[in-house]
Amino acid sequence: MKDIHQAYTTFKSESPKLSRQIDATSHALRAEGGPLDERTCALIKLAAAGASGYQRALETHLAAAREAGVSEQEIVHALLLLVSTCGFPTFMEAYSTYKGL
């Protein structure tokens, strides 16, 4: 996936070995960690990013979900599920990021 945040691009150039190790671990967790397919993993990571309140993580996982073939309706549904678990304000923060507001 293309870097969408300059901070991560900078980190990769300053710490290439560590960055490769982090990327390899992330890939292994998705590919070898269990039976979930790429789309399901993308939705889970999207919801976790939305619940955490980290806007940059959510932006990254929105891009990754789209790249994995997750539809806009599925993205919104995943974000809506935050309401009953994390509350409406958390959903609205995530939805604002999703809409670019």
C-alpha positions as CSV (number, residue, x, y, z in Angstrom):
1,M,0.0,0.0,0.0
2,K,1.2,3.5,-0.8
3,D,2.2,5.7,2.2
4,I,-0.4,8.3,2.8
5,H,1.3,10.0,5.7
6,Q,4.6,11.8,5.5
7,A,5.5,10.8,9.0
8,Y,5.5,7.2,8.1
9,T,7.5,7.8,4.9
10,T,10.0,9.7,7.0
11,F,10.2,6.9,9.6
12,K,10.8,4.4,6.8
13,S,13.7,6.4,5.4
14,E,15.2,7.0,8.8
15,S,14.7,3.4,10.1
16,P,14.5,1.1,7.1
17,K,15.4,-2.1,8.8
18,L,13.0,-1.6,11.6
19,S,10.3,-0.5,9.2
20,R,10.7,-3.7,7.1
21,Q,10.5,-5.8,10.3
22,I,7.2,-4.0,11.3
23,D,5.8,-4.5,7.8
24,A,6.8,-8.1,7.8
25,T,5.1,-8.7,11.2
26,S,2.0,-7.0,10.1
27,H,1.9,-9.1,6.9
28,A,2.5,-12.3,8.8
29,L,-0.3,-11.5,11.3
30,R,-2.8,-11.1,8.4
31,A,-1.6,-13.9,6.1
32,E,-0.6,-16.5,8.6
33,G,-2.3,-15.5,11.8
34,G,-5.5,-17.3,11.2
35,P,-8.4,-18.0,8.8
36,L,-9.7,-14.5,8.2
37,D,-9.5,-13.2,4.6
38,E,-7.9,-9.8,3.7
39,R,-11.3,-8.0,3.5
40,T,-12.3,-9.2,6.9
41,C,-9.0,-8.2,8.4
42,A,-9.3,-4.8,6.8
43,L,-12.7,-4.3,8.3
44,I,-11.5,-5.3,11.8
45,K,-8.5,-3.0,11.6
46,L,-10.8,-0.2,10.3
47,A,-13.1,-0.6,13.3
48,A,-10.2,-0.9,15.8
49,A,-8.7,2.3,14.3
50,G,-12.1,4.1,14.6
51,A,-12.5,2.9,18.2
52,S,-9.0,4.0,19.2
53,G,-9.6,7.6,18.0
54,Y,-6.3,7.8,16.1
55,Q,-7.2,9.8,13.0
56,R,-4.0,8.9,11.1
57,A,-4.5,5.2,11.8
58,L,-8.1,5.4,10.6
59,E,-7.1,7.2,7.4
60,T,-4.6,4.5,6.7
61,H,-7.0,1.7,7.4
62,L,-9.7,3.4,5.3
63,A,-7.3,3.3,2.4
64,A,-6.3,-0.3,3.1
65,A,-9.9,-1.4,3.3
66,R,-10.7,0.2,-0.1
67,E,-7.6,-1.4,-1.5
68,A,-8.8,-4.8,-0.2
69,G,-12.1,-4.3,-2.0
70,V,-14.3,-3.3,0.9
71,S,-17.3,-1.2,-0.3
72,E,-18.2,2.2,0.9
73,Q,-21.4,0.7,2.4
74,E,-19.4,-1.9,4.3
75,I,-17.0,0.8,5.6
76,V,-19.9,2.9,6.9
77,H,-21.5,-0.2,8.4
78,A,-18.3,-1.1,10.3
79,L,-18.1,2.5,11.6
80,L,-21.8,2.5,12.6
81,L,-21.1,-0.6,14.8
82,L,-18.9,1.8,17.0
83,V,-22.1,3.4,18.3
84,S,-23.2,0.5,20.5
85,T,-19.7,-0.4,21.6
86,C,-17.8,2.9,21.9
87,G,-20.6,5.5,21.8
88,F,-22.0,8.0,19.4
89,P,-19.2,10.6,19.8
90,T,-16.6,8.0,18.9
91,F,-18.6,7.1,15.8
92,M,-18.9,10.7,14.8
93,E,-15.1,11.3,15.1
94,A,-14.6,8.2,12.9
95,Y,-17.3,9.3,10.5
96,S,-15.9,12.8,10.2
97,T,-12.5,11.3,9.3
98,Y,-14.2,9.0,6.8
99,K,-16.0,11.9,5.2
100,G,-12.9,14.1,5.3
101,L,-14.6,16.7,7.5
